[in-house]
Amino acid sequence: MPARPRTLAGLAALATAASTLVACGSQSVSVPDSGPQAVKHGADLFAARCGGCHTFSKAGTQGGAFKVKDRERVDGPNFDARKETVPQVLYAIRNGGFSGAIMPENIATGRDAQAIAQFLAKYSGDKRKSQ
């Protein structure tokens, strides 16, 4: 096989392998499209802006550690286990979380912040262990 077609075949194989790896283990937002548009918008915003540090299955994110010994400084709360209200979320968004240690202040503002808060208030804490 001449060098050019061999190189193209190698690049095609590499692209296929890369796309397979990216899709492996990926999740997506899982809120009904039939619900309030603000909540769906909040889920998309959460996945894009908050998912790197927060775990929340409804947003398809795995940003925090599951075991205490695996935690890192940037791991935010796991919203599968932690229930939040709209005022709590808005406070955290405006003030960089509750401790102000690592979360950026005003990561969303206005309607975007409200949409994220509505999304978290509606779905957070769904997987809490019963006491």
RORORO-265020 format. One record per residue: residue in three letters; x, z, y of N, C-alpha, C in turn. Coordinates in pm, whole numbers, plus 50000, padded with zeros to 5 digits. Layout:
alaXZYXZYXZY...
END
This chain:
met500865000049883500005000050000500905000050123pro500654991450221501454991350344501305004650419ala502265007350505502305020250575501065022750661arg500575012650732499435014550822498165018750747pro497715011550643496515015850571496705029450503arg497915032450457498165045450394497995056650498thr498485054350619498355064250725496885066250760leu496135055250772494705056250804493935063450693ala494295060550569493635067350457493955082250459gly495195085750491495585099850501494845106950613leu494695100150728493955106050840492485107950806ala491905098350735490505099450695490315111250600ala491225112850505491145124050412491295137350485leu492205137850581492405149950659491155153350741ala490535143450803489325145650881488185150850792thr488055145250674487015149650581487245164050540ala488475167450508488795181150467488545190850582ala488905187150703488705195850819487225198250845ser486415187750835484975189650859484355198150751thr484835197250630484325205550522484665220150546leu485875222950589486285236650616485515242650732val485255234750836484515239750950483095243350908ala482475235250825481105237950783481025249450684cys482085252250613482095262850512481935276450580gly480875283550546480675296950600480085297150739ser479755285850796479185285850930477705289150923gln477225295551027475815299051036475295293451166ser473995293751182473415289051306472325298751351val471845296451470470775304551526469555303351437ser468925314651405467785314351314466575321551373val466105316451487464865321451545463865309851545pro462595312751528461605302051520461515294151650asp461425281051638461245272451755459875274551819ser458945279851741457575281751790457435293951881gly458445302451886458395314451969458635311352115pro458695321752198458955319752341460275312252365gln460255302552454461435294352482462585302852535ala462275313152614463335321752669464095328852558val463395332852452464055339752342464975330052267lys464535317952242465365307752177466585304552265his466365303152394467465300652487468445312452486gly467905324552480468765336452474469595336752348ala469015332252236469765331752110470925321852120asp470665310252179471725300252195472825305352288leu472425311752397473415317352491474225328452425phe473555337152350474255347952281475295342152186ala474915332152109475845326052013477065320452086ala476845314152200477945307852274478805317852350arg478195327652412478935336452503479315350052444cys478575354452344478745368152295479215368952149gly479055357952076479295357951933480735360151891gly481675358351980483075360751944483385375351923cys482585384151982482835398551971481715406251903his480545400151890479385407051833478875400051708thr478585407751606477955402551485476445403551502phe475765392451472474305392351477473825380251398ser473225382851283472835371951193471805362551255lys470915367551339469925358851403470575348351492ala471765351251543472495341651626473565334351547gly473715337851419474735331551336476145335551373thr476325347551426477645351851471478215363051384gln479525363251372480235373451294481445378251373gly481185383751491482275387251581482885400951560gly482215409951493482735423451475483085426351331ala483835436951313484235441051178483085448551111phe483075447950979482055455050902482565468650855lys483865470150846484465482650801485245488850916val485165501750930485845508651039487345505851038lys487955505550921489405503550915489815489350955asp488845479850959489155466050998488855463251145arg488345473051217487935470751356489135467551445glu488845459351545489805456151648489235460451782arg490065461051880489665465552014488525457252071val488505444352040487505435452098486195434952021asp486095441951909484855441651831483755449151904gly482695441951934481535448151997480565453051891pro479465459151934478475464251839477895453151751asn477525457051631476855448251536475355449551563phe474745438951615473335439751652472385437751536asp472905435451417472045436051298471665450651273ala472565459751307472365473851279471965482051402arg472185476751520471935484451642470765478451720lys469755486651746468575482351821468825483951970glu468435473952048468595474352193467275471252262thr467135475952386465985472652469466455463352581val465505457052648465865447952758466685455152864pro466265467052913467085473853016468495477352967gln468635481452841469965484652788470865472352788val470325461052746471115448852740471495444252880leu470565444552972470875440453110471945449353172tyr471875462353145472905471553194474275467653138ala474325465253007475595461752943476135448552997ile475275438853016475715425853069476275427553210arg475585434953293476025436653433477295444953446asn477465454653357478545464353372479685462953272gly479675452553194480745450953095480595460552979gly479415461452924479145470552812478805484352863phe478915494152777478595507852816479855515652849ser480985511552793482225518552822483065511152925gly482765498352945483535490353039484935487252990ala485175489352862486535488052809486995473552797ile486145464652746486655451352716485675440152750met484385442552744483405432052769483435427852915pro483455414752940483465410353081482135413353149glu482205417853273480985420153351480315406853381asn478995407053390478205395353429478555382853348ile478665384653216478935373253128477785363253134ala476635368053178475475359653208474765366153326thr474085358053406473355363353522471975357153529gly471125363053609469805357353636468965355253510arg468375343453502467505340153389468255339953256asp469525336053259470315336053135470485350253082ala470795359753170470935373653127469605378953074gln468515375553141467195379953098466855374152961ala467215361552937466935355052808467715361752695ile468985364852720469785371752618469175385452590ala468775392552695468185405852678466885405152598gln466055395252625464795393852550465065390752403phe466045382152379466415378752242466885391252166leu467805398752225468325410752157467225421352139ala466385423252239465325433252228464345429552116lys464095416852098463135412351996463705413651855tyr464965410051835465495408851699466555419051659ser467175425951752468275434851715467765446551630gly468655451551546468355463151464467505460151340asp467285447551310466455443951194467035448551062lys468345450651055468975454250928469505468550930arg468885476951012469315491051019469025497750886lys469895506850848469665515050728468625525450764ser467665527150676466635537350703467245551350689gln466825559850778467365573450782466665582350684
END
